[in-house]
Amino acid sequence: MTRLAIPKTYKLYIGGKFPRSESGRVYEILAKKGDFLANAAKASRKDAREAVVAARAAVGGWSGATAYNRGQVLYRIAELLEGRRAQFVDEIMSTEGVSAAAASAQVDEAIDRWVWYAGWADKYVQVAGNANPVSGPFFNISVPEPTGIVAIVAPQTGGSLLGLVSAVAPALVAGNTVVVIANETMPLSAISLSEVLATSDVPGGVVNILTGSPAEIAPWLASHADVNALDLLGAGSLDWVDLQIAAAETLKRVLPPENGPDAATPSVDRIVAFTETKTVWHTKGLI
Amino acid sequence: MNFLDYAPAPESQAILNLRSDYGLFIDGQFVAGRGTPFPTINPATEKPIAMIANANDADVDDAVAAARRAYNGPWSRLSGSDRGKYLFRIARLVQERARELAVAESLDNGKPIKESRDVDVPLVAAWFFYYAGWADKLDHAGLGPNPASLGVAAQVIPWNFPLLMLAWKIAPALAAGNTVVLKPAETTSLTAMLFAEILQQADLPAGVVNIITGAGNTGQALVNHPDVNKVAFTGSTAVGRAIARSVAGTDKKLTLELGGKAANIVFDDAPIDQAIEGIVNGIFFNQGHVCCAGSRLLVQESIHDEVLDRLKGRISTLRLGDPLDKNTDIGAINSAAQLKRITELTAMGEQEGAERWTADCAIPENGFWFAPTIFTNVSTSHRIARDEIFGPVLSVLTFRTPAEAIAKANNTPYGLSAGIWTDKGSRILAVADKLRAGVIWANTFNRFDPASPFGGYKESGYGREGGRPGLAAYLKPATSRHRSVTTAAPAAPAVSAAPAAKTPSARKKAAK
């Protein structure tokens, strides 16, 4: 007698919680071979807005944490991912139709990328900031600070886990919070990553993951006045110019789509792109 | 005659050798524009100074084509050190013609001669001197070895600091190896044309810098030109937004330095004499035509009355009048249009219930003038606390705790600058950390330096001018390995690096 399996209900990840879409909608996730795998929540405009609210509430705590602390929290994600690697390998094999070796290599790369970015948390300021020798009795220093909320369209092709991590990790390093639209047809890695995040030390609301249609959700994030930056990394097949135009209304910082295997290659650029340089003039005086 | 009355001390205009009309500066030559020329006037007298050429679309094409030829030709063949030498030459020529430039600037813009002479023009020279030294040190700009220039830079500048904004734009662009087409503001083209003469004196290769004059549609044609690689704009948030929309989907790299509504926060332990001077400098410098002006005074409730009394006393001693007079503190409003906007917004302030105080000073008969004005009883929702007035108008709000001051300071879509006045060092550091603004002055205000990055958060734009970030805004990494900064330039220098252990093949394999 075979045991009856228990299928999982896949939900969104907003504010550290796992809600269904308020719209009540789901869509089918198919394996590469075409078999039904699961139903995923189909996020709506309201879900996207709830995610922005959660992300805004989390900015103060996450950006206010010490850089050392943020680095450790990001490293902890890698630890937990390592512990659940088998699950990620299985899901990647079924949704992407790749070999065990390729799936395993993708998970390795994703874990290593978290580690690489984790190490930057307490260093990027030293690389991107500096003291400025101004002509006068002032101590003048420039430091990069997080931009705020970054909305991301995760890569829709290529490795579903690696693409997501490559987009989300750099945005978190400086202390930004994130609303990310996962790979539409292969969202299992994103959903499982949300379970990793929920049990790691990442505060609720720092990463919010929406499954569903990027074409439907992205315009609401691009035009949302409380979103500060827009990463169109995986928006290459959408009408991304329209998204960039919508983002201009509140002068969001926008990164364009990238394609190919080198998309979102690990780079300090990706960290610094979501920062603002603050320059402070301190008056010197012998009082 | 009371002790404040001085005999007039006008700076002589004899040093000027102006022409009656100016052409466009394209490919190293002055050429006639194909649009209808327009006069530039002295805003203190409303008298015309000279006729300015008007560039139409065909002129814009010519200017961009000249910049492209220069970029592909002589400019790209020069070594960094030779590019630097041209910039050093320009810096020296600006110093040698400093008084002439200052007089022309005050004549055309309306700003007091003591500002154009002691602030604007010295900073122009300093900017060229600073970036001259960068031209052969680009490996240290923060983009890895051998960073590449972008190509042709389209630069559009405002009327509040005509020559200084020109320097902020041209100096880093040339140091990085780009060529330039620059459009000055419609009402303040004069010093840009004198600067073109300086470029001829410096023997800068033809086409490296092209200066085209005209109104908004000339600027629009320039930033939308398909053969432009970089757009740099300083001006209003409304126009910046339109530019961001129009370059969407292109590979043009964009930096925007836009409006502001800076909070100048005065705590009850502030060094009060210095704070009063700082408040005055913050909002009345350059008639308040400053994007980073301290236009919202946030004063701790316990010292509100004392600060206001002393402030009114100090403002009553400011001299408003002839911009060329060496004793003038407040010059002319730059244009009739700007005066109208200031007048409308201040009327709105009264309508919405704020209390108005205006300095009792004589207003000259001709020209555009606005007496220094303070509004008290202002609340955060008032238009005069939210909109950029860009005039000598201060809105005063109060606070009780540092947390309230921070919340009020950040309650604006802008984020360009802020001021903090307190004797407590730890408080300066804590408050500066929490203010969402690109430039913060602690116990000082309105300081500028070529080594110091300047630019905003939020709707005050993106990108920085000055310092190393200001150079990086005109460069890209040597390879196109990642194009993460092509459209939205990061605020700080992009720094290339990748994990050393990763090989491209490993990444490719994993991504498949």
Interface residues (C-beta under 8 A of the other chain):
Chain A: V98 A102 A105 Q106 D108 E109 D112 W116 Y124 V127 A128 G129 N130 N132 P133 V134 S135 G136 F138 N140 S142 P144 T147 G158 G159 L162 G163 N228 A229 W240 V241 Q244 I245 A247 A248 E249 T250 L251 K252 R253 V254 L255 P256 E258 P261 D262 A263 A264 T265 P266 S267 V268 D269 R270 V272 A273 F274 T275 E276 T277 K278 T279 V280 W281 H282 T283
Chain B: A126 G142 T237 G240 R241 A244 R245 A248 G249 L256 L258 P413 G415 I428 A432 A437 G438 V439 I440 W441 A442 N443 T444 R447 D449 A451 S452 P453 F454 G455 Y457 K458 E459 G461 Y462 R464 G467 R468 P469 P477 R481 H482 R483 S484 V485 T486 T487 A488 P490 A491 A492 P493 A494 V495 S496 A497 A498 P499 K502 P504 A506 R507 K508 K509 A510 A511 K512
